[in-house]
């Protein structure tokens, strides 16, 4: 009897050791993990079922990091329908695919020297207005970073460092610079207009932006940014000296800057002036009726559309030889969101009230959300403060690497 009891005890010990030494079967682990999944958003039911698949041992898969995107608008005046339809309205969609930063580029607003005094009178308010419009348009501060350019000092610092390695003729060949200086009077062109592309390059390169949504008119500036990044890397991030510096400071040995890619905004619209269908809608246009501001009241929108330039051709249809008709029809197609009535046989007098109503209704939800953002005390300021802090972490590290490459003594 005693030998039999000893044998049973031995078998029980072996079984107990075996259960504790090896993991339980997949079905038991899946059940236990499912209970954890209900308490944690980091693990999903689908991920656990893949992890414990009975077919073969699975290795955890890493979600590739999202590419970085940077975009922004100048607060030189009231943001208008062209800013919204051509750029800002696309940003909420980008949040789903990219790691986004949206900047109010207030430093860029000073490049038009004759109007600087006028711009600076309302720069603070226009900056807050622009940031609130970003949020009202659907940019989510919990998903994207929203900040003010001048709040992050490294924008100006990096712009200077890049300018010192930038050939003058690279800046002088910029089309926008040539166009604006060709018609400017003596003393009206400031240095900021010439060095504007260097600041734009600093904006982009500071955050390692891989994708930059730009209009066709900004493509050349983006190409210059790529050239600047390549030139800096060639000058300061190659060979033995660079490897020695990276080892000394404990930073990666790959070049400081990545070359960004332009994403020409296709979903956006190129909205033209209401007073001249050949020119873009612009905040700087001296004619106040040339653009519809995002925050214009219904009465003002009606008045501006009523005063919009048209032609004397019978019928409202798009034609390359009719820039004003094309522009108004483009605005109508977008703001009516495909639900507009057939207006091809209408006169301008019949069409303009319909267009005005379409624009008013289109902007109404955005304007309502804007008021909510501005009226929530401390909210907007808090978003911008957090945005500055987030941006500064990345910007400081980038400038540090730039200074290491250029041989600065770091404290």
Legacy VTK file of the C-alpha trace (Angstrom):
# vtk DataFile Version 3.0
C-alpha trace
ASCII
DATASET POLYDATA
POINTS 411 float
0.000 0.000 0.000
2.817 2.418 0.951
4.714 1.941 -2.347
1.494 2.679 -4.250
0.935 5.942 -2.311
4.523 7.015 -2.956
4.080 6.351 -6.678
0.867 8.407 -6.816
2.530 11.291 -4.946
5.437 11.260 -7.375
3.121 11.362 -10.394
1.180 14.281 -8.873
4.390 16.248 -8.336
5.472 15.680 -11.929
2.070 16.827 -13.251
2.095 19.928 -11.037
5.625 20.849 -12.153
4.694 20.331 -15.801
1.679 22.680 -15.567
3.694 25.454 -13.926
6.788 25.106 -16.131
5.013 25.495 -19.491
2.382 27.981 -20.619
-1.272 26.948 -20.646
-2.866 26.026 -23.951
-3.704 28.875 -26.368
-7.425 28.669 -25.614
-6.848 29.413 -21.930
-4.449 32.298 -22.700
-6.870 33.825 -25.224
-9.629 33.801 -22.587
-7.409 35.455 -20.004
-6.193 38.047 -22.480
-9.720 38.805 -23.637
-10.582 39.853 -20.090
-7.568 42.213 -20.137
-8.609 43.596 -23.494
-11.826 44.913 -21.989
-9.770 47.019 -19.582
-7.079 48.282 -21.964
-7.328 50.175 -25.225
-3.775 49.160 -26.110
-4.710 45.583 -26.958
-7.629 44.587 -29.153
-9.484 41.322 -29.580
-8.216 41.014 -33.137
-4.596 41.428 -32.066
-4.869 38.738 -29.390
-6.493 36.260 -31.755
-3.610 36.759 -34.193
-1.049 36.524 -31.404
-2.359 33.195 -30.229
-3.207 31.681 -33.597
-2.955 27.894 -33.568
-1.398 27.738 -37.038
2.089 29.004 -36.181
3.806 31.144 -33.555
3.233 34.774 -34.514
5.634 37.639 -33.926
4.168 40.944 -32.752
3.846 43.388 -35.645
4.734 47.061 -35.278
2.537 49.701 -36.852
4.782 51.785 -39.101
5.032 55.402 -37.913
2.965 57.925 -39.800
4.775 60.301 -42.101
5.067 63.836 -40.806
3.150 66.678 -42.447
3.544 70.409 -41.853
1.275 73.123 -43.196
0.183 76.620 -42.223
-1.407 79.913 -43.234
-0.235 83.499 -42.747
-2.331 85.667 -40.379
-1.835 88.802 -42.474
-5.570 89.468 -42.442
-8.879 87.668 -42.301
-8.684 84.141 -43.698
-10.860 83.843 -46.768
-12.752 81.275 -48.801
-9.677 80.634 -50.948
-7.598 79.743 -47.862
-10.309 77.385 -46.686
-11.282 75.607 -49.908
-7.739 75.493 -51.248
-5.964 74.325 -48.111
-7.512 74.267 -44.629
-10.534 72.145 -45.605
-8.136 69.333 -46.584
-6.372 69.170 -43.221
-8.915 67.120 -41.234
-8.606 64.300 -43.780
-4.813 64.349 -43.497
-4.997 63.660 -39.749
-6.134 60.113 -40.454
-3.084 59.270 -42.557
-0.282 61.523 -41.309
1.347 62.852 -38.153
0.274 66.470 -38.644
1.506 69.827 -37.411
-0.429 72.941 -38.375
1.294 76.241 -37.778
0.088 79.839 -37.800
3.048 81.274 -39.723
3.093 84.771 -38.252
6.762 85.446 -39.068
5.961 85.076 -42.757
3.313 87.772 -42.483
6.034 90.445 -42.248
7.567 89.881 -45.689
5.439 92.570 -47.382
7.417 95.536 -46.055
5.136 98.423 -47.127
2.212 96.868 -45.212
4.070 95.753 -42.071
2.751 98.630 -39.965
-0.792 97.784 -40.968
-0.293 94.040 -40.444
1.196 94.380 -36.968
-1.781 96.392 -35.679
-3.982 93.297 -35.780
-1.356 90.520 -35.842
-2.163 89.164 -32.369
-5.908 88.972 -32.981
-5.473 87.556 -36.489
-3.154 84.869 -35.098
-5.740 83.736 -32.549
-8.464 83.895 -35.188
-6.475 81.693 -37.566
-5.797 79.084 -34.874
-9.486 79.026 -33.910
-10.465 78.565 -37.561
-8.077 75.593 -37.786
-9.949 73.923 -34.917
-13.377 74.967 -36.191
-12.512 73.398 -39.542
-12.014 70.000 -37.933
-8.346 69.954 -36.946
-8.282 67.973 -33.693
-5.722 69.226 -31.119
-5.631 65.764 -29.543
-4.499 64.304 -32.877
-2.587 67.135 -34.558
-0.216 69.738 -33.151
-1.360 73.363 -33.513
1.095 76.132 -32.675
2.284 79.630 -33.544
5.497 79.910 -35.556
7.053 82.747 -33.532
6.458 80.873 -30.261
9.157 78.394 -31.290
12.373 80.413 -31.487
14.203 77.757 -33.486
12.320 78.770 -36.658
14.239 82.050 -36.821
17.456 80.459 -35.572
17.501 77.690 -38.151
16.540 80.126 -40.903
19.705 82.131 -40.143
21.917 79.038 -39.982
20.593 77.807 -43.336
20.889 81.253 -44.938
24.594 81.353 -44.147
25.130 78.307 -46.371
22.669 79.374 -49.060
23.929 80.933 -52.331
22.294 84.295 -53.005
21.381 83.417 -56.591
19.251 80.498 -55.349
16.960 83.048 -53.691
17.062 85.583 -56.513
15.774 83.057 -59.045
12.512 82.443 -57.141
9.572 83.324 -59.407
7.528 85.019 -56.669
10.474 87.235 -55.775
10.983 88.200 -59.412
7.288 88.933 -59.939
6.925 91.115 -56.856
10.148 93.061 -57.364
9.334 93.690 -61.024
6.378 95.914 -60.142
7.550 97.274 -56.776
8.624 100.852 -56.312
12.052 101.776 -54.972
12.290 101.071 -51.254
9.254 98.777 -51.170
11.129 95.467 -51.297
12.456 94.265 -47.956
15.084 91.623 -47.234
12.346 89.406 -45.809
10.837 88.953 -49.260
14.165 87.652 -50.552
14.860 85.340 -47.600
11.265 84.115 -47.273
12.138 80.709 -48.852
14.909 80.158 -46.290
12.411 80.632 -43.458
9.971 78.315 -45.210
12.744 75.706 -45.498
13.479 76.075 -41.784
9.785 75.564 -40.956
9.743 72.290 -42.847
13.167 70.902 -41.943
12.832 71.654 -38.216
10.243 68.910 -37.821
11.507 66.431 -40.377
8.349 66.866 -42.421
8.264 64.234 -45.141
5.152 65.496 -46.913
4.280 69.155 -47.453
0.883 70.030 -48.966
1.419 73.072 -51.184
-0.301 74.894 -53.984
1.202 74.890 -57.447
2.596 78.386 -56.825
4.670 77.066 -53.893
6.194 74.094 -55.695
9.406 75.988 -56.524
9.903 76.944 -52.874
9.515 73.309 -51.847
12.082 72.258 -54.431
14.435 74.859 -52.969
13.880 73.323 -49.527
14.992 69.973 -50.915
18.097 71.627 -52.408
18.896 73.328 -49.093
18.563 70.052 -47.170
20.785 68.242 -49.650
23.403 70.996 -49.602
23.572 71.081 -45.805
23.909 67.313 -45.581
26.680 67.353 -48.196
28.575 70.153 -46.453
28.309 69.083 -42.829
27.057 65.503 -42.495
29.569 63.401 -44.393
32.874 61.657 -43.824
35.111 61.222 -40.822
34.539 64.609 -39.150
30.780 64.020 -39.045
31.169 60.499 -37.676
33.529 61.816 -35.016
31.028 64.486 -33.967
28.115 62.056 -33.824
30.140 59.705 -31.662
31.202 62.536 -29.367
27.649 63.800 -28.852
25.879 60.450 -29.042
23.589 61.208 -31.979
22.746 59.026 -35.020
25.264 59.196 -37.854
22.716 59.629 -40.641
22.337 63.135 -42.163
20.407 65.756 -40.191
17.808 66.578 -42.832
15.479 64.437 -44.900
14.307 65.840 -48.214
10.557 66.543 -48.109
8.118 65.661 -50.860
5.585 68.111 -52.245
1.967 67.047 -52.166
0.110 69.261 -54.591
-3.343 69.664 -53.082
-5.656 68.099 -55.661
-8.801 67.969 -53.579
-8.600 71.675 -52.900
-9.808 74.396 -55.201
-7.962 77.361 -56.648
-10.361 80.171 -55.783
-9.874 83.404 -57.675
-10.609 87.045 -56.909
-14.229 88.191 -57.206
-13.031 91.357 -58.922
-10.604 89.708 -61.367
-10.962 86.030 -62.227
-7.363 85.867 -63.451
-5.826 86.475 -60.005
-5.992 84.378 -56.850
-8.254 85.459 -54.027
-5.884 87.290 -51.692
-5.911 88.927 -48.268
-3.662 91.675 -49.629
-6.013 92.717 -52.440
-6.813 96.437 -52.006
-10.418 95.846 -53.103
-12.338 94.593 -50.029
-15.012 93.061 -52.275
-12.484 90.806 -54.013
-12.584 88.053 -51.397
-15.141 86.355 -49.166
-13.775 86.041 -45.653
-14.558 82.896 -43.690
-16.128 84.952 -40.901
-18.086 87.371 -43.095
-21.718 87.836 -42.070
-24.490 86.650 -44.426
-25.273 90.237 -45.419
-21.656 90.946 -46.328
-21.401 87.730 -48.356
-24.553 88.649 -50.294
-23.185 92.126 -50.987
-19.786 90.851 -52.168
-21.255 88.255 -54.512
-23.710 90.807 -55.858
-20.738 93.060 -56.698
-18.642 90.223 -58.196
-17.354 90.825 -61.705
-19.129 88.875 -64.464
-19.368 88.981 -68.261
-22.156 89.722 -70.730
-22.311 86.242 -72.272
-25.750 84.614 -72.072
-25.826 81.428 -69.984
-23.783 80.389 -66.967
-21.288 77.705 -67.859
-17.581 77.078 -67.445
-15.289 78.132 -70.263
-11.544 78.825 -70.222
-12.196 82.177 -71.880
-14.561 83.194 -69.042
-12.381 83.413 -65.878
-15.034 85.106 -63.740
-17.748 82.627 -64.750
-15.395 79.737 -64.089
-14.575 81.063 -60.638
-18.171 81.628 -59.527
-19.249 78.242 -60.862
-16.344 76.579 -59.055
-17.411 78.209 -55.779
-21.010 77.119 -56.374
-20.088 73.531 -57.212
-18.095 73.180 -53.995
-20.372 75.020 -51.584
-23.538 73.350 -52.892
-21.749 70.002 -52.412
-23.290 68.488 -55.514
-26.855 69.363 -54.526
-27.093 72.568 -56.515
-29.763 73.176 -59.107
-29.140 73.550 -62.827
-28.142 77.175 -63.350
-26.856 76.968 -66.914
-29.782 78.910 -68.385
-29.978 81.552 -65.680
-28.954 85.170 -65.908
-26.336 86.517 -63.512
-29.077 88.382 -61.675
-30.866 85.084 -61.032
-27.739 83.100 -60.211
-25.958 85.396 -57.752
-28.590 85.165 -54.951
-28.510 81.362 -55.257
-24.708 81.385 -55.042
-24.781 83.713 -52.033
-27.227 81.443 -50.191
-25.040 78.426 -50.980
-21.911 80.098 -49.568
-23.725 81.352 -46.454
-25.091 77.879 -45.650
-21.732 76.254 -46.362
-19.870 78.515 -43.922
-22.547 78.550 -41.201
-21.395 75.393 -39.283
-17.763 76.522 -39.399
-18.657 79.982 -38.110
-20.729 78.498 -35.285
-17.894 76.206 -34.203
-15.468 79.127 -34.405
-17.566 81.132 -31.953
-17.631 78.170 -29.567
-13.834 77.877 -29.673
-13.281 81.599 -29.060
-15.873 81.802 -26.290
-14.461 78.895 -24.273
-12.211 80.798 -21.893
-8.591 79.658 -21.881
-9.168 76.795 -24.314
-7.456 78.241 -27.385
-4.533 79.602 -25.389
-4.087 76.184 -23.783
-4.043 74.443 -27.163
-1.384 76.824 -28.477
0.724 76.530 -25.319
0.715 72.746 -25.535
1.437 72.977 -29.256
4.449 75.180 -28.587
5.795 72.742 -26.002
5.389 69.762 -28.326
6.975 71.565 -31.269
9.866 72.920 -29.197
11.005 69.450 -28.166
11.531 68.445 -31.797
12.856 71.841 -32.899
15.470 72.038 -30.138
16.856 68.628 -31.030
17.033 69.481 -34.741
18.909 72.744 -34.140
21.247 70.941 -31.753
22.166 68.474 -34.500
22.617 71.329 -36.986
24.997 73.095 -34.603
26.932 69.896 -34.013
27.332 69.474 -37.751
28.473 73.079 -38.180
30.988 72.786 -35.356
29.429 75.074 -32.754
30.572 74.856 -29.139
27.531 73.623 -27.220
27.026 74.458 -23.562
LINES 1 412
411 0 1 2 3 4 5 6 7 8 9 10 11 12 13 14 15 16 17 18 19 20 21 22 23 24 25 26 27 28 29 30 31 32 33 34 35 36 37 38 39 40 41 42 43 44 45 46 47 48 49 50 51 52 53 54 55 56 57 58 59 60 61 62 63 64 65 66 67 68 69 70 71 72 73 74 75 76 77 78 79 80 81 82 83 84 85 86 87 88 89 90 91 92 93 94 95 96 97 98 99 100 101 102 103 104 105 106 107 108 109 110 111 112 113 114 115 116 117 118 119 120 121 122 123 124 125 126 127 128 129 130 131 132 133 134 135 136 137 138 139 140 141 142 143 144 145 146 147 148 149 150 151 152 153 154 155 156 157 158 159 160 161 162 163 164 165 166 167 168 169 170 171 172 173 174 175 176 177 178 179 180 181 182 183 184 185 186 187 188 189 190 191 192 193 194 195 196 197 198 199 200 201 202 203 204 205 206 207 208 209 210 211 212 213 214 215 216 217 218 219 220 221 222 223 224 225 226 227 228 229 230 231 232 233 234 235 236 237 238 239 240 241 242 243 244 245 246 247 248 249 250 251 252 253 254 255 256 257 258 259 260 261 262 263 264 265 266 267 268 269 270 271 272 273 274 275 276 277 278 279 280 281 282 283 284 285 286 287 288 289 290 291 292 293 294 295 296 297 298 299 300 301 302 303 304 305 306 307 308 309 310 311 312 313 314 315 316 317 318 319 320 321 322 323 324 325 326 327 328 329 330 331 332 333 334 335 336 337 338 339 340 341 342 343 344 345 346 347 348 349 350 351 352 353 354 355 356 357 358 359 360 361 362 363 364 365 366 367 368 369 370 371 372 373 374 375 376 377 378 379 380 381 382 383 384 385 386 387 388 389 390 391 392 393 394 395 396 397 398 399 400 401 402 403 404 405 406 407 408 409 410
